[in-house]
Amino acid sequence: MIRTGFRVAARFGQHRALLRAPSLQPRLSPAPACGSSTDSLVSRFCPEKTDLKDYALPNASWCPDMLSLYQEFLEKTRSDGWIKLPSFKSNRDHIQGLKLPSGLAVTSDKGDWRIFTRCIQVEGQGYEYVIFFHPSEKKSVCLFQPGPYLEGAPGFAHGGSLAAMMDETFSKTAYLAGEGLFTLSLNIRFKNLIPVGSLAVLNVDVEKIEDQKLYMSCTTQSRDQQTVYAKCSGVFLQLKLEEESPQ
């Protein structure tokens, strides 16, 4: 059954459990009111020189709408204060030299880490997307083209793939706008189906920052703004990353 609307709620229960557990007392440092400046966060997140592959660059699978809107926003990075965010295969690559707070970090012998939205390596088959961020206005625009591996109803993207894309755009925006690290809640209202291979535009705004939380909104629509695919609100927890100890 296809539901045209439903509610998604994701709770950051692990963090709360760690705070309650007597045997585990992680040293969690909430991001201070002043925190790190947006400029310093962006500078670290978007290194000028790197050998890492940027997956947020045009490839042969991008549809004409995605290519042309990408070029429009690329022009805005030169004059209107927008920044194109690189997209590496793991969030670890974006925060090199930093780590999660003590008590949340995990150890593993795994070597090939991938963020969920970069887990499909074949171009055009999964998540094709690029995020542009505006530091002073604390907002983002994500250009998202779902591939056939994200299909739900025949010919249309699965609702979960859009939910993941909203969460990913929220998370990057929350971190750069105010050191938001973890999703506390997502509330999504789906309006229309997204055809596979077409462009969906996610417009994300930070509504307010208070009590160590960022409150955010997102509207996903077609390029011509005539079709709204979904609306979403989200809350993110502010939490300061720690410097890694020298090896």
Secondary structure, DSSP 4 states (H G I P E B T S, - for coil): ---S--------HHHHHHHH-TT------PPPSS-S-HHHHHHHHS-SS--S--SSS--TT--HHHHHHHHHHHHHHHHSS-EEEP--SSGGGTTTTEEPPTTT----S------GGG---STTTSEEEEEEEETTTTEEEEEEEE-GGGBSSTTBB-HHHHHHHHHHHHHHHHHHHH-EEEEEEEEEEE-SPPBTTS-EEEEEEEEEEETTEEEEEEEEE-TTSS-EEEEEEEEEEE---EEPPP-
